[in-house]
Amino acid sequence: MNLKHATTPRWSTSSFGSPADTSPGELAALGEHLDRCNGQRGALYSLRRAGEAVNEFAAPRMMTTLALLALLLVAIAWLLT
């Protein structure tokens, strides 16, 4: 098998000798694109994100959350009697 390997890279960067930073125009275009994409996701996406946020908050505090829930249920039961 004769395999020829390139000794120089076959790609070039988009910075062309300049610092590889994003320009304000590129950031603005990206922000507009993300706003459009997020706007098309709808209400179910927002509801899902809210559920994930609650889960991210409550999961590490599982025992505290259960204790507060039990306290709330006891208080409700006490107020109803």
Stockholm file with secondary structure:
# STOCKHOLM 1.0

chainA/1-81         MNLKHATTPRWSTSSFGSPADTSPGELAALGEHLDRCNGQRGALYSLRRAGEAVNEFAAPRMMTTLALLALLLVAIAWLLT
#=GR chainA/1-81 SS CCCCCCSSCSCCCSSTTSCCCCCHHHHHHHHHHHHHHHHTSCHHHHHHHHHHHHHHHHGGGHHHHHHHHHHHHHHHHHHHC
#=GC SS_cons        CCCCCCSSCSCCCSSTTSCCCCCHHHHHHHHHHHHHHHHTSCHHHHHHHHHHHHHHHHGGGHHHHHHHHHHHHHHHHHHHC
//
